[in-house]
Amino acid sequence: MIPKKHKLLEAHAVVRSFAHRTPVMHSRLLDELAGCKILFKCENFQKMGAFKMRGALNAIENLSNDRKSKGVVTHSSGNFGQAVALAARNLGVNAYIVMPENAPKVKIEAVKGYGGIVTICESTLEAREATSEKIKKETGATFLHPSNDLNVILGNSTATIELLEDHPDVEIVLVPVGGGGLIAGTALAAYYFGKECEVIGGEPFAVDDAYRSLQSGKIETNTTTHTVADGLRTNLGDINFPIIKELVSEIIRVEEEEIIHAMKLIWERLKIIIEPSCAVPFAAVLREKEKFQNKKVGIVLSGGNVDLLNLPF
């Protein structure tokens, strides 16, 4: 079921109070390369460096005072853990973040720096879920899912609402597809605030579960996670998939070398830091230029929390 427009407006009001309104950037040279006008919505400049701040804020703010008093819990090896920790601190709520032992030390320290109460567990999904459940039972904290939670999805929608407020004539918006929370939110924003605005996802061939899910009509999974776009290794969920199925027109798959090339172009021409997952939608435009010819295209640059010691180029 598609949420009503007023739910997006309520999320917009919440997020606007706490998050940055990120800039929209443009490059004539990248336009020439792509054959269309591209507007980059720079969520790499968001608080904690990614769009996930929006969903975390909206999800926590929508809890009752009683539930807020008991805190929130999530498991994350990176961006969502940082987002929940910082959003919770801003809203005066305790945040319990379960992190796998193989999470980068810099990300563990970042979560602690934002006030998150970190518990380290084994590096398996089972261990992450079991540890989160244990904390939930002990503290009464509310579990927040990074992508398959309606209030997270509604919070995510606000990035594209802002883009369309600034540029109402955008014809297509592209985003990377991982767990499905960003593309579901983007599709809702385009549906209610765009003018016949189409939403297209970008996904690596190596982890093309969302592409296959749209083809089959049911949630598919991946057998490998071998992609440089580390933020896109997760699967869709039962809350976001119905929205995606109804409102997303297609998903374009790209090769690993195309992702790296697109990432490098954005670093070189826009002079901004983005993570590999961010480059996937731009790679999709470059791969299928004829589809976007002479169109006005928005791309959400989802985050900039990249490991500078492990760049793919």
C-alpha positions in Angstrom: 0.0 0.0 0.0 1.3 3.4 -1.0 1.6 5.9 2.0 -0.5 9.1 1.7 1.1 12.4 0.7 0.6 13.9 4.1 3.0 11.3 5.6 5.8 12.5 3.3 5.0 16.2 4.3 5.2 15.2 8.0 8.6 13.5 7.4 9.8 16.6 5.5 8.9 18.8 8.4 10.8 16.5 10.9 13.9 16.1 8.7 14.0 19.8 7.8 14.4 20.7 11.5 17.5 18.6 12.1 19.2 17.6 8.8 21.2 19.7 6.3 19.4 20.8 3.1 22.2 19.5 0.8 23.3 21.3 -2.3 22.6 20.4 -5.9 25.7 20.4 -8.1 26.1 20.4 -11.9 28.9 20.0 -14.4 28.7 21.1 -18.1 31.4 18.6 -18.9 29.5 15.7 -17.4 26.4 16.9 -19.2 28.3 16.7 -22.5 29.6 13.2 -21.7 26.1 12.0 -20.8 24.2 13.9 -23.5 21.7 15.2 -20.9 21.5 17.7 -18.0 22.4 16.1 -14.7 21.7 17.6 -11.3 23.5 15.9 -8.5 21.8 16.0 -5.1 24.8 15.8 -2.8 23.9 13.7 0.2 27.6 13.1 0.7 27.4 16.6 2.4 24.6 15.4 4.8 25.3 15.1 8.5 27.4 11.9 9.1 28.0 11.9 5.4 25.0 10.0 3.9 21.3 10.2 3.2 20.7 7.7 6.0 20.6 10.5 8.5 17.1 11.5 7.1 15.5 8.1 7.7 17.1 7.7 11.1 15.8 11.1 12.2 12.2 10.4 11.0 12.1 6.9 12.5 13.2 8.0 15.9 11.1 11.2 16.0 8.0 9.1 15.2 8.4 6.9 18.3 6.2 7.6 21.4 7.8 9.3 24.4 7.7 6.0 26.3 9.6 4.2 23.5 12.1 7.1 23.1 12.9 6.8 26.8 13.9 3.2 26.3 16.2 4.0 23.4 16.7 2.4 19.9 18.8 -0.4 18.7 20.1 -1.4 15.2 22.9 -3.5 13.7 25.2 -1.9 11.2 28.8 -2.0 10.0 28.7 1.6 8.8 26.4 4.4 7.7 23.1 3.5 9.3 24.8 2.9 12.7 26.4 6.4 12.5 23.1 7.9 11.4 21.1 6.3 14.2 23.7 7.3 16.8 23.8 11.0 15.6 20.1 11.3 15.1 19.4 9.8 18.6 21.9 12.2 20.2 20.1 15.1 18.5 16.8 13.9 19.8 18.0 13.0 23.3 17.5 9.2 22.9 19.9 6.4 23.8 21.2 4.4 20.7 22.5 0.9 21.0 24.5 0.0 17.9 25.6 -3.7 17.3 28.6 -3.8 15.0 30.5 -6.8 13.6 34.0 -7.4 14.7 35.3 -6.9 11.1 33.7 -3.4 10.9 36.4 -0.7 10.1 37.8 0.7 13.3 37.2 4.2 12.0 33.5 3.5 11.7 33.3 2.0 15.2 35.0 5.1 16.5 32.7 7.3 14.5 29.6 5.6 16.1 31.1 6.1 19.5 31.9 9.7 18.7 28.3 10.3 17.9 27.3 8.9 21.3 26.3 5.4 20.2 26.6 2.6 22.8 28.5 0.0 20.7 28.4 -3.8 21.2 30.8 -5.8 19.0 29.6 -9.3 17.8 30.7 -12.0 15.4 30.7 -11.0 11.7 27.6 -12.9 10.7 24.0 -11.7 10.1 22.8 -14.3 12.7 25.1 -12.9 15.4 24.1 -9.3 14.6 20.4 -10.1 14.8 20.7 -12.2 17.9 22.8 -9.5 19.7 20.3 -6.8 18.7 17.4 -9.0 20.0 19.2 -9.5 23.3 19.7 -5.8 23.8 16.1 -5.2 22.8 14.9 -7.6 25.5 17.2 -6.2 28.1 16.5 -2.5 27.6 13.1 -2.3 25.9 14.8 -0.4 23.0 13.0 -0.3 19.6 14.7 -2.0 16.7 15.2 0.2 13.6 15.8 -1.5 10.3 18.0 0.6 7.9 15.8 0.1 4.8 12.7 -1.9 5.5 10.9 0.5 7.9 8.2 2.8 6.7 9.3 5.8 8.7 12.9 5.3 7.5 11.6 5.2 3.9 9.5 8.4 4.4 12.6 10.1 5.9 14.6 9.1 2.8 12.0 10.6 0.5 12.9 14.1 1.7 16.2 14.2 -0.4 14.2 14.0 -3.6 11.4 16.3 -2.2 14.1 18.9 -1.8 15.5 18.2 -5.3 12.1 18.7 -6.8 11.4 21.8 -4.8 14.6 23.3 -6.3 14.1 21.8 -9.8 10.5 20.9 -10.4 11.0 20.1 -14.1 13.3 17.1 -13.4 12.1 14.3 -15.7 14.0 11.3 -14.3 15.6 10.6 -10.9 18.2 7.9 -10.5 19.4 6.4 -7.2 21.5 3.3 -6.3 19.6 0.2 -5.0 20.8 -1.7 -2.0 18.3 -2.5 0.7 15.6 -0.6 -1.1 14.9 2.2 1.4 16.3 5.0 -0.7 14.7 4.0 -4.0 11.3 3.4 -2.3 11.5 6.9 -0.7 12.6 8.5 -3.9 9.8 6.9 -5.9 7.2 8.2 -3.3 8.7 11.7 -3.6 8.6 11.6 -7.4 5.0 10.2 -7.4 3.6 13.0 -5.2 5.9 16.0 -6.0 7.2 15.4 -9.5 5.6 16.3 -12.8 5.4 12.8 -14.5 8.8 12.2 -13.0 10.2 8.7 -13.6 12.4 6.8 -11.1 15.1 4.5 -12.2 17.5 2.4 -10.0 21.1 1.6 -10.7 22.6 -1.7 -9.5 25.8 -3.7 -10.1 25.5 -6.8 -12.2 27.3 -8.6 -9.4 24.4 -8.0 -6.9 21.4 -7.6 -9.2 18.7 -8.9 -6.8 16.5 -5.8 -7.2 16.6 -6.1 -11.0 15.6 -9.8 -10.8 13.0 -9.0 -8.1 11.3 -6.5 -10.5 11.4 -9.1 -13.3 9.9 -12.0 -11.1 7.6 -10.0 -9.0 9.0 -11.5 -5.8 12.0 -10.7 -3.6 15.2 -12.3 -4.9 18.5 -12.6 -3.1 22.2 -12.7 -4.1 24.6 -15.6 -3.8 27.7 -13.3 -3.9 28.7 -9.9 -2.6 31.6 -9.3 -5.0 31.1 -5.6 -5.9 33.1 -2.5 -5.2 29.7 -0.8 -4.3 29.8 -2.2 -0.8 26.6 -0.3 0.3 24.5 -2.2 -2.3 25.2 -5.8 -1.0 21.8 -6.1 0.8 18.4 -7.3 -0.3 15.0 -5.7 -0.6 12.4 -6.0 2.1 8.7 -6.7 2.4 7.8 -3.1 3.2 9.8 -1.3 0.5 9.4 -3.9 -2.3 5.6 -3.3 -2.9 6.4 0.5 -3.3 9.3 -0.3 -5.7 7.2 -2.7 -7.7 4.4 -0.1 -8.1 6.4 3.1 -8.7 9.8 2.3 -10.1 10.0 2.0 -13.9 13.2 0.0 -14.2 16.6 -0.9 -12.8 19.7 -0.5 -15.0 22.6 -2.9 -14.2 26.3 -1.8 -14.6 29.7 -3.5 -14.6 32.3 -3.0 -11.9 34.7 -1.1 -14.3 31.8 1.3 -15.2 31.2 2.1 -11.5 34.9 2.9 -11.0 35.0 5.0 -14.1 31.9 7.0 -13.1 33.2 7.4 -9.5 36.5 8.8 -10.9 34.7 11.2 -13.2 32.7 12.7 -10.3 35.8 13.0 -8.2 37.6 14.7 -11.0 34.9 17.0 -12.4 32.8 17.9 -9.3 35.8 17.8 -7.0 33.8 16.0 -4.3 34.3 12.7 -2.4 31.7 10.0 -3.0 31.6 6.3 -2.2 31.4 3.7 -5.0 27.7 3.0 -4.4 27.0 6.6 -5.3 28.6 6.3 -8.7 26.3 3.5 -9.8 23.4 5.7 -11.1 25.8 7.9 -13.0 27.3 4.8 -14.5 23.8 3.7 -15.5 23.3 7.0 -17.4 26.6 6.7 -19.2 25.8 3.0 -20.1 22.3 3.8 -21.6 22.8 7.3 -22.9 20.0 7.1 -25.5 17.4 6.7 -22.8 18.4 10.0 -21.2 19.2 12.0 -24.3 18.4 15.7 -23.8 16.4 14.9 -20.6 16.8 16.8 -17.2 18.0 14.1 -14.9 18.5 14.1 -11.1 20.9 11.8 -9.4 21.0 11.3 -5.6 24.6 11.0 -4.5 23.8 8.8 -1.5 27.0 9.2 0.6 30.6 10.0 0.9 31.9 7.8 3.7 34.7 6.2 1.6 37.8 4.5 2.9 40.5 6.7 1.5 43.1 4.0 2.0 41.1 1.6 -0.2 40.1 3.6 -3.3 39.2 1.5 -6.4 41.2 3.8 -8.7 
